[in-house]
C-alpha cells in the first residue's frame, strides 16, 4: 500500500497519546519503540491500517477523525478512527 506522506497515527500509551508521523517511522530509535511497546513491524501495520481506514471513510463524516492505535490485553494492536485519542 502506498502510504500518504503526511499520514500520522496517535499511539495510546500509559502516559497518554503520542503522535507519530509516517516520515518518522524509520528514524524512531529502538528505545523509543520499546517505550511505546510496539515493534517497527507492528507500527508499519498500524500505518497501513490507518491509511486503509482513512481511504475507506474519506467521503463519510468520520473523515476528519484521527487514527488511534491501541494495544489490547491480549497483545494485539487495533486501529480506530476517533475524534481524539486522548
C-alpha positions in Angstrom: 0.0 0.0 0.0 1.4 3.4 -0.9 1.3 5.4 2.3 0.1 9.0 2.3 3.2 11.1 3.2 1.5 13.3 5.8 -0.3 10.4 7.5 0.0 10.3 11.2 -1.3 8.0 13.9 -1.8 8.6 17.6 -0.4 5.7 19.7 -2.2 5.2 23.0 0.3 4.8 25.8 0.2 4.7 29.6 1.4 8.3 29.5 -1.3 9.5 27.0 -1.4 9.6 23.3 1.8 10.0 21.2 1.5 11.3 17.7 3.9 9.7 15.1 4.2 10.9 11.5 4.8 8.5 8.7 8.2 10.1 7.9 9.4 9.4 11.5 8.8 5.6 11.2 12.4 4.8 10.2 14.1 7.3 12.5 12.5 6.1 15.7 15.1 4.5 18.0 14.7 1.1 19.4 14.4 2.7 22.8 11.5 4.9 21.7 9.8 1.9 20.2 10.3 0.0 23.4 8.8 2.8 25.4 5.7 2.7 23.1 5.7 -1.1 23.5 5.4 -1.6 19.7 7.8 -3.1 17.2 8.7 -1.3 13.9 6.8 -4.1 12.0 3.7 -3.5 14.2 4.0 0.2 13.6 4.1 -0.3 9.9 0.9 -2.4 10.1 -0.7 0.4 12.2 0.1 2.9 9.4 -1.2 0.6 6.7 -4.4 0.0 8.7 -4.8 3.8 9.4 -4.4 4.6 5.7 -6.9 1.9 4.8 -9.5 3.2 7.3 -9.0 6.8 6.2 -9.4 5.9 2.5 -12.4 3.8 3.3 -14.2 6.6 5.1 -12.8 9.7 3.2 -16.3 10.6 1.9 -18.1 9.9 5.2 -18.5 12.2 8.3 -15.7 10.2 10.0 -13.1 11.5 7.5 -12.0 14.2 10.0 -11.2 11.7 12.7 -7.7 10.7 13.7 -6.4 7.2 13.6 -5.7 5.9 17.1 -3.8 2.7 17.7 -4.0 0.8 21.0 -2.8 -2.5 22.3 -5.4 -4.8 23.9 -4.8 -7.0 26.9 -4.2 -10.0 24.6 -1.3 -8.1 22.9 -3.0 -7.3 19.6 -2.8 -3.8 18.1 -6.1 -2.2 16.8 -6.6 1.0 14.9 -9.8 3.0 15.0 -10.8 6.5 13.7 -11.7 8.6 16.7 -12.3 12.3 17.4 -9.4 12.3 19.9 -7.1 9.6 21.1 -6.6 11.3 24.5 
